[in-house]
Amino acid sequence: MKKYKGILFLVMASLSLISCSEDRMDEINKNVNNPTNMATRFAITDAMTKTAFSNTGSELAFYTGVYVELSAGGFGQMYSAETRNGEPQSATTYNNSWNSQYSTMYNLKIIIDKCTIGEEKGNYTTLGIAQILYAYNLALLTDMYGDVPFSEAFQPGVIYTPKLDHQEDLYKTIFATLEDAIVNLEKTSSYPALGTQDLIYGGNNAKWIKAANGLLARYTLRLSFKSPDYDKVLTYVSKSFASRNEEFKMVNSGIPNPFYQLDNARGYLFSSKSLFEKLNARPNDPRVTGYFEKIKKTSGAPLTYEFYENGVSPQSQNYSYSALLDASNPIYMLSYHELLFIKAEAEARKSASVTSTVSLVAAVTAAFNKAQSINFSTTDVASYVAGLNITTNEDLLKEIAVQKYFSFYDDESVEAYNDYRRLLAMYGSATAHPIQLANPLNVSKFPLRLTYGNSDVSANKNVKEAFGDGTYVYKENVWWAGGTR
């Protein structure tokens, strides 16, 4: 009898589970480690991390650094990029970055909506920060890919194949969003300060406002081929960083520098002979050796520099690599030295009579003292710049471009890529460009943009049509560089 009582108990227990309410079952099935709704103060931290590590500092930076020859792709995927073997025109190449950028923007849009019309309406600080990150990610997206889905995007289950928005319109949104962010960050909020949840500025609104102004300066200069406004650039610069302590960057012991991570895990990037030769052409540039690490080619051999000849050297891991690699290096989204180069260029372009190197000296000084594992603070920058023999406005503009390019080594290569393409439009040809690239494949295969991600090429007819066979990356400039899309 006891045996049957036990069976009856189990049956009754099973029936009680079956009759459990839907609400109770939803509660049981809830994954507490992946909440669908959370306070914006926690969500904004994740958005900052993804913006810096996943979107800015990783794959996009690795690939673009190879294209503009700050680094050389000596092995694996980077060798394929170096030799233009499928990588630049394949829809799968940047798919991880493409997906990460869109997911970051989707999450930021949720934060923005919560802080404007949702349950955290009036949370102006988080709103302003989210708007800056949103504008930054949108700029990163369209700078890399040109026209992209935006106005009809971020509506899962509603619009499955969003149209592509024109880059010119996207830039209008970028500027408006940054201006709105500044207004919101200047308001008084009843919500508590973010404090340590803000991994970039620790809840300092004034620094976020400076970052927004710096981005406005960058993006205004970005449009200088289409609609130059150097006075506006200088106005934004005057409201931005006063030192490298205010830079828009991620420095966190729990978030290692992606270039260090790639080298440590795979060893795909090596020292570019093209970069070395440009540095070596300038008298007494300390970076000619300070940027690169010597290696031993064979056991017992002396340490020596082994530079990868861009587009030519064979695949190998037996080349010199960056001497700046360190897990604690910043992930830059906008550096102080970049801001000063923006200022120097805007001043020089504003008037053809400008030949003064004062602003260039300030920018190079900041570049020599960037927060990396090696700096060149003992170098007399004024003497170095004087030795460059700059006598005309044209000389000055070209040297600003080259020195800015040097300053981006090795992990600000996305901006080096953007700058190279902008100047390609402004100077009219690769032969007239201040930065002469060495890869012989660039004659017909310099990537003028990146391909759309495979997730949308395969699922969105609008993106698929724009992608074609992928060879458009070698033929079509983005809009701000003179293209149509």
NORHUKA-V381473 format. One record per backbone hydrogen bond with DSSP energy under -0.5 kcal/mol. CO is the residue of the C=O (numbers start at 0). NH is the residue of the N-H. Records with the same first field share a line. If there is no record, write none. Layout:
# NORHUKA-V381473
CO=NH + NH
This chain:
# NORHUKA-V381473
0=4
1=5
2=6
3=7
4=8
5=9
6=10
7=11
8=12
9=13
10=14
11=15
12=16
13=17
14=18
16=19
20=24
21=25
22=26
23=27
24=28
25=29
26=29
29=31
30=33
38=41 + 42
39=43
41=45
42=46
43=47
44=48
45=49
46=50
47=51
48=52 + 53
49=54
50=55
51=56
57=60 + 61
58=62
59=63
60=64
61=65
62=66
63=67
64=69 + 70
65=68
69=271
71=73 + 269
73=315
74=77 + 78
75=78 + 79
76=80
77=81
78=82
79=84
80=83
83=85
84=86
85=88 + 89
86=89
89=92
90=453
91=94
93=97
94=98
95=99
96=100
97=101
98=102
99=103
100=104
101=105
102=106
103=107
104=108
105=109
106=110
107=111
108=112
109=113
110=114
111=115
112=115 + 116 + 117
113=119
114=121
117=120
119=122
121=123
122=126
123=127
124=128
125=129
126=130
127=131
128=132
129=133
130=134
131=135
132=136
133=137
134=138
135=139
136=140
137=141
138=142
139=143
140=144
141=145
143=449
147=164
149=152
154=157 + 158
157=159
162=149
164=147
165=168 + 169
166=170
167=171
168=172
169=173
170=174
171=175
172=176
173=177
174=178
175=179
176=180
177=181
178=182
179=183
180=184
181=185
183=186
193=196
194=197
196=198
197=201
198=250
200=203
202=204
203=207
204=208
205=209
206=210
207=211
208=212
209=213
210=214
211=215
212=216
213=217
214=218
215=219
216=220
217=221
218=222
219=222
220=223
222=226
223=227
228=232
229=233
230=234
231=235
232=236
233=237
234=238
235=238
236=239
242=245
243=246
246=248
247=332 + 333
248=250
249=330
251=254
254=251
256=260
257=261
258=262
259=263
260=264
261=265 + 266
267=73 + 74
269=71
270=307
271=275
272=276
273=277
274=278
275=279
276=280
278=281
281=284
283=285
284=287
285=288 + 289
286=290
288=291
290=322 + 323
292=320
294=296 + 303
297=300
303=294
305=319
306=308
307=272 + 309
308=311 + 312
309=439
316=318
319=270
320=292
323=372
325=328
326=256
329=331
330=249
333=247
334=338
335=339
336=340
337=341
338=342
339=343
340=344
341=345
342=346
343=347
344=348
345=349
346=350
350=353
352=354
356=360
357=361
358=362
359=363
360=364
361=365
362=366
363=367
364=368
366=369
367=375
369=371
370=329
375=378
378=380
379=383
380=384
381=385
382=386
384=387
385=388
388=390
391=395
392=396
393=397
394=398
395=399
396=400
397=401
398=402
399=403
400=404
401=405
402=406
403=407
404=407
405=408
407=411
411=414 + 415
412=416
413=417
414=418
415=419
416=420
417=421
418=422
419=423
420=424
421=425
422=426
423=427
428=432
433=435
434=436
438=441
439=442
440=443 + 444
441=445
444=446
445=447
452=455 + 456
453=457
455=459
458=460
459=463
460=464
461=465
462=466
463=467
466=469
469=472
470=473
471=474 + 475
472=447 + 448
474=476
476=484
477=480 + 482
478=481
484=146
